[in-house]
Amino acid sequence: MKLFNIHDTESFYKAVDSCTGPVLVTSSDGRTEDFRHNELLRGILENAATDGVISSIELRLSRPEDVNRMISFMAGFYTSPMMEKKSA
C-alpha cells in the first residue's frame, strides 16, 4: 500500500502502532523492517519530509484489519483504539 502526502504524522504513527500485524517498509538499502514503534526509521523519515509532510511511503501489511485501519486513516475516518474504547 502506497500512501501520499501525509500531513498529520502523529496520527499516522498512532495508526501504524495500532496495527496488530507487522507494518513493513523497505529502506533505500533494501532492508525490510517493521515500522511499528521504530523510532530510528521514523527519525529518518522525518528528516526526509518536506515541511513536516511525508510525501510518500510504501507499507506492506499482512492483516486485512490493518489495511482497513490505514485506509480509514487516509480517508480521515481513523480513530485510535483508545478513542474507540472511550466512546463505547
C-alpha positions in Angstrom: 0.0 0.0 0.0 1.5 3.3 -1.0 0.4 6.4 0.9 1.0 10.0 -0.3 1.0 13.5 1.3 0.8 12.6 5.0 0.4 15.9 6.9 -0.6 14.6 10.3 2.4 12.4 11.1 1.4 12.0 14.8 -1.9 10.4 13.8 -0.2 8.4 11.1 2.2 6.9 13.7 -0.6 6.1 16.0 -2.5 4.3 13.2 0.7 2.3 12.4 1.4 1.5 16.0 -2.2 0.2 16.5 -1.8 -2.4 13.7 -1.9 -6.0 15.0 0.5 -7.4 12.4 3.8 -6.2 11.0 3.9 -3.0 9.1 6.8 -3.5 6.8 8.8 -0.8 5.0 11.8 -1.3 2.8 14.7 1.1 3.3 16.8 2.5 0.5 19.5 -0.1 1.1 17.0 -2.9 0.6 16.4 -3.9 4.2 12.8 -4.7 5.3 11.9 -3.6 8.8 8.7 -3.3 10.9 7.7 0.3 11.1 5.6 -0.1 14.3 7.3 1.7 17.2 10.5 2.1 15.2 11.9 5.5 16.3 15.0 5.2 14.1 13.0 4.7 10.9 10.7 7.5 11.9 13.6 9.8 12.5 15.0 9.1 9.1 11.5 9.6 7.5 11.0 12.9 9.4 14.4 14.2 8.2 13.4 13.4 4.6 10.0 15.0 5.0 9.4 18.5 3.5 7.8 21.0 5.8 6.7 18.1 8.0 4.8 16.3 5.2 5.7 12.8 4.3 5.4 12.9 0.5 5.1 9.1 0.1 5.7 5.8 1.9 5.1 2.3 0.8 3.8 -0.1 3.5 3.3 -3.8 3.4 0.5 -5.0 5.7 -0.4 -8.7 6.1 -3.7 -8.4 8.0 -6.9 -7.2 6.4 -7.9 -5.2 9.5 -4.7 -3.3 9.4 -5.2 -2.5 5.7 -8.7 -1.2 6.7 -7.2 0.9 9.5 -4.7 2.6 7.1 -7.4 3.2 4.5 -9.6 4.8 7.3 -6.6 6.9 8.3 -6.1 8.2 4.8 -9.8 8.9 4.3 -9.9 10.9 7.6 -12.0 8.4 9.5 -9.4 6.8 11.7 -9.8 6.8 15.4 -7.3 5.1 17.6 -8.3 2.1 19.6 -8.1 4.2 22.8 -10.6 6.7 21.4 -12.9 3.8 20.4 -12.9 2.4 23.9 -13.7 5.8 25.4 -16.7 6.4 23.1 -18.2 2.9 23.7 
